[in-house]
């Protein structure tokens, strides 16, 4: 969860990860209508292809950081309902 308006669900299918926005708003290139595949860059970093590539980084504490760097958006892991 990034804010009350932006949340993501990350799922695994086979050996691939997918993300889909579940809050009232999309999360950059990750929309609400369909899950997008996260392309692995390293063991913890993934990209969403597009005109403006989106970087996602998972850390051991359960945080997901979107676009690490000066404009990082940090989300925390929520328990499944």
Residue frames as a rotation matrix with the C-alpha (Angstrom) as fourth column:
UNK 1
0.585 0.811 0.000 0.00
0.811 -0.585 0.000 0.00
0.000 0.000 -1.000 0.00
UNK 2
-0.476 -0.769 0.426 1.41
0.784 -0.591 -0.190 3.35
0.398 0.243 0.884 -1.05
UNK 3
-0.933 0.321 0.165 -1.48
-0.360 -0.857 -0.370 5.56
0.023 -0.404 0.914 0.06
UNK 4
-0.349 0.877 0.330 -5.24
-0.077 0.324 -0.943 5.25
-0.934 -0.354 -0.046 0.61
UNK 5
0.503 0.571 -0.649 -5.58
-0.634 -0.267 -0.726 5.76
-0.588 0.776 0.228 -3.16
UNK 6
0.309 -0.501 -0.808 -2.76
-0.811 0.306 -0.499 3.56
0.498 0.809 -0.312 -4.52
UNK 7
0.196 -0.240 0.951 -2.31
-0.609 0.730 0.310 -0.13
-0.769 -0.639 -0.003 -3.71
UNK 8
-0.114 -0.293 -0.949 -0.76
-0.926 0.378 -0.006 -2.99
0.361 0.878 -0.314 -5.68
UNK 9
0.701 0.191 0.687 -1.29
-0.406 0.899 0.163 -6.73
-0.587 -0.393 0.708 -5.71
UNK 10
-0.168 -0.806 -0.567 1.78
-0.981 0.193 0.017 -8.72
0.096 0.559 -0.823 -6.72
UNK 11
0.694 0.449 0.563 1.20
-0.478 0.872 -0.105 -12.33
-0.538 -0.196 0.820 -7.72
UNK 12
-0.535 -0.843 -0.063 3.33
-0.683 0.387 0.619 -15.19
-0.497 0.374 -0.783 -9.00
UNK 13
0.769 0.638 0.041 2.28
-0.475 0.613 -0.632 -17.45
-0.428 0.466 0.774 -11.85
UNK 14
0.810 -0.586 -0.022 4.83
0.472 0.674 -0.568 -20.13
0.348 0.450 0.822 -12.55
UNK 15
-0.040 -0.916 -0.398 8.19
0.981 -0.113 0.160 -18.37
-0.192 -0.384 0.903 -12.48
UNK 16
-0.506 -0.091 0.858 6.79
0.495 -0.845 0.203 -14.94
0.706 0.527 0.473 -13.41
UNK 17
-0.564 0.328 -0.758 5.64
0.636 -0.413 -0.652 -12.03
-0.527 -0.850 0.024 -11.25
UNK 18
-0.305 0.568 0.764 2.69
0.653 -0.460 0.602 -9.80
0.693 0.683 -0.231 -12.11
UNK 19
-0.823 0.088 -0.562 1.39
0.408 -0.597 -0.691 -6.58
-0.396 -0.797 0.456 -10.58
UNK 20
-0.266 0.799 0.540 -2.02
0.645 -0.269 0.715 -4.94
0.716 0.538 -0.444 -10.71
UNK 21
-0.886 0.043 0.462 -3.29
-0.295 -0.821 -0.489 -1.76
0.358 -0.569 0.740 -9.07
UNK 22
-0.460 0.740 -0.491 -6.10
0.757 0.616 0.219 -2.49
0.465 -0.271 -0.843 -6.59
UNK 23
-0.534 0.257 -0.806 -6.78
0.521 -0.651 -0.552 0.96
-0.666 -0.715 0.213 -5.14
UNK 24
0.519 0.814 -0.260 -8.88
0.344 -0.478 -0.808 3.74
-0.782 0.330 -0.528 -6.64
UNK 25
0.694 -0.328 -0.641 -5.93
-0.655 -0.656 -0.375 4.89
-0.297 0.680 -0.670 -8.82
UNK 26
0.851 -0.502 -0.156 -3.32
0.267 0.668 -0.694 3.27
0.453 0.549 0.703 -11.04
UNK 27
0.613 -0.765 -0.196 0.31
0.087 -0.182 0.979 3.13
-0.785 -0.618 -0.045 -9.96
UNK 28
-0.284 -0.684 -0.672 2.11
-0.612 -0.410 0.676 4.73
-0.738 0.603 -0.302 -12.90
UNK 29
-0.474 0.030 -0.880 2.27
-0.835 0.302 0.460 2.07
0.280 0.953 -0.118 -15.68
UNK 30
-0.953 0.212 -0.217 0.54
0.266 0.927 -0.263 -0.52
0.145 -0.308 -0.940 -13.48
UNK 31
-0.583 0.794 0.175 -3.16
-0.610 -0.569 0.551 -0.17
0.537 0.214 0.816 -14.16
UNK 32
-0.452 0.547 0.704 -6.31
-0.698 0.274 -0.661 -1.51
-0.555 -0.791 0.258 -12.57
UNK 33
0.403 0.759 -0.511 -7.76
-0.906 0.250 -0.343 -3.30
-0.133 0.601 0.788 -15.61
UNK 34
0.901 -0.160 -0.404 -5.15
-0.003 0.928 -0.373 -6.03
0.434 0.337 0.835 -16.09
UNK 35
0.698 -0.715 0.029 -2.03
0.104 0.141 0.984 -7.34
-0.708 -0.684 0.173 -14.41
UNK 36
0.752 -0.563 -0.343 1.31
-0.565 -0.283 -0.775 -6.48
0.339 0.777 -0.531 -16.03
UNK 37
0.767 -0.541 -0.345 4.33
0.564 0.825 -0.039 -8.74
0.305 -0.165 0.938 -16.07
UNK 38
0.797 -0.603 0.000 7.31
-0.477 -0.631 0.612 -7.62
-0.369 -0.488 -0.791 -14.00
UNK 39
0.767 -0.585 -0.264 10.51
0.025 0.438 -0.898 -8.24
0.641 0.683 0.351 -15.96
UNK 40
0.822 -0.473 -0.316 13.39
0.445 0.189 0.875 -9.35
-0.355 -0.861 0.366 -13.68
UNK 41
0.705 -0.680 0.202 16.53
-0.377 -0.600 -0.706 -7.23
0.601 0.421 -0.679 -13.66
UNK 42
-0.589 -0.803 0.091 18.09
-0.532 0.301 -0.791 -8.79
0.608 -0.515 -0.604 -10.54
UNK 43
-0.697 0.299 -0.652 16.95
0.545 0.811 -0.211 -10.92
0.466 -0.502 -0.728 -7.60
UNK 44
-0.396 0.524 -0.754 15.14
0.730 -0.317 -0.605 -7.91
-0.556 -0.790 -0.257 -6.07
UNK 45
-0.461 0.144 -0.876 14.61
-0.321 -0.947 0.013 -5.47
-0.828 0.287 0.482 -8.95
UNK 46
-0.235 0.514 0.825 12.02
0.830 0.548 -0.105 -5.59
-0.506 0.660 -0.555 -11.72
UNK 47
-0.887 -0.029 -0.460 10.92
-0.192 -0.884 0.426 -3.38
-0.419 0.467 0.779 -14.62
UNK 48
0.231 0.913 0.336 7.64
0.514 0.179 -0.839 -2.65
-0.826 0.366 -0.427 -16.34
UNK 49
-0.677 -0.517 0.525 8.33
0.694 -0.210 0.688 -1.92
-0.245 0.830 0.501 -19.98
UNK 50
0.515 0.854 0.069 6.83
0.808 -0.458 -0.371 1.13
-0.285 0.247 -0.926 -21.60
UNK 51
0.587 -0.249 0.770 7.53
0.368 -0.766 -0.528 4.62
0.721 0.593 -0.358 -22.86
UNK 52
0.112 -0.520 0.847 8.71
-0.805 -0.547 -0.229 5.55
0.583 -0.656 -0.480 -19.37
UNK 53
-0.104 -0.168 -0.980 10.16
0.157 0.971 -0.183 2.35
0.982 -0.173 -0.075 -17.87
UNK 54
0.558 0.400 0.727 9.05
-0.682 -0.278 0.676 1.72
0.473 -0.873 0.118 -14.31
UNK 55
-0.432 -0.768 -0.473 11.45
-0.191 0.590 -0.785 0.19
0.882 -0.249 -0.401 -11.79
UNK 56
0.720 0.605 0.340 10.25
-0.511 0.129 0.850 -1.79
0.471 -0.786 0.402 -8.77
UNK 57
-0.405 -0.889 -0.215 12.55
-0.341 0.365 -0.866 -2.94
0.848 -0.277 -0.451 -6.00
UNK 58
0.751 0.616 -0.236 11.58
-0.068 0.429 0.901 -5.38
0.657 -0.661 0.364 -3.23
UNK 59
-0.303 -0.869 0.391 13.49
-0.670 -0.097 -0.736 -5.41
0.677 -0.485 -0.553 0.06
UNK 60
-0.677 -0.095 -0.730 13.67
0.244 0.906 -0.345 -7.93
0.695 -0.411 -0.590 2.89
UNK 61
-0.951 0.296 -0.095 11.50
0.000 -0.308 -0.951 -5.87
-0.310 -0.904 0.293 5.24
UNK 62
-0.263 0.905 0.336 8.44
0.845 0.384 -0.373 -6.29
-0.466 0.186 -0.865 2.99
UNK 63
0.121 0.262 -0.958 8.70
-0.118 -0.954 -0.276 -2.89
-0.986 0.146 -0.084 1.35
UNK 64
0.177 -0.041 0.983 8.24
0.960 0.229 -0.164 -2.26
-0.219 0.972 0.080 -2.36
UNK 65
-0.119 -0.297 -0.948 9.95
0.086 -0.954 0.288 0.80
-0.989 -0.047 0.139 -3.76
UNK 66
0.601 0.343 0.722 8.74
0.758 0.044 -0.651 2.18
-0.255 0.938 -0.234 -7.08
UNK 67
0.625 -0.447 0.640 11.35
0.313 -0.608 -0.730 4.15
0.715 0.656 -0.240 -9.06
UNK 68
0.548 -0.500 -0.670 14.12
0.770 -0.010 0.638 4.12
-0.326 -0.866 0.380 -6.46
UNK 69
-0.420 -0.713 0.561 16.08
0.816 -0.567 -0.110 7.36
0.397 0.412 0.820 -6.45
UNK 70
-0.991 -0.066 0.118 15.07
0.022 -0.940 -0.340 10.98
0.134 -0.335 0.933 -6.01
UNK 71
-0.391 0.919 0.050 11.35
-0.868 -0.386 0.311 10.31
0.305 0.078 0.949 -6.54
UNK 72
-0.890 -0.027 -0.455 10.99
0.043 0.989 -0.143 6.96
0.454 -0.146 -0.879 -4.78
UNK 73
0.064 0.935 0.348 7.50
-0.870 -0.119 0.479 5.85
0.490 -0.334 0.806 -3.72
UNK 74
-0.876 -0.472 -0.101 7.65
-0.335 0.745 -0.577 3.37
0.347 -0.471 -0.811 -0.84
UNK 75
0.223 0.973 -0.051 4.85
-0.713 0.199 0.673 0.94
0.665 -0.114 0.738 -0.04
UNK 76
-0.607 -0.359 0.708 4.42
-0.769 0.488 -0.412 -1.50
-0.198 -0.795 -0.573 2.82
UNK 77
-0.792 0.266 -0.549 3.19
-0.044 0.873 0.485 -5.06
0.609 0.408 -0.680 2.66
UNK 78
-0.222 0.820 0.528 -0.40
-0.975 -0.204 -0.093 -5.65
0.032 -0.535 0.844 3.77
UNK 79
-0.745 0.050 0.665 -1.80
-0.160 0.955 -0.251 -8.96
-0.648 -0.294 -0.703 4.97
UNK 80
-0.867 0.477 -0.144 -4.05
-0.015 0.264 0.964 -10.78
0.498 0.838 -0.221 2.53
UNK 81
-0.359 0.812 0.459 -7.77
-0.918 -0.395 -0.019 -10.34
0.166 -0.429 0.888 3.33
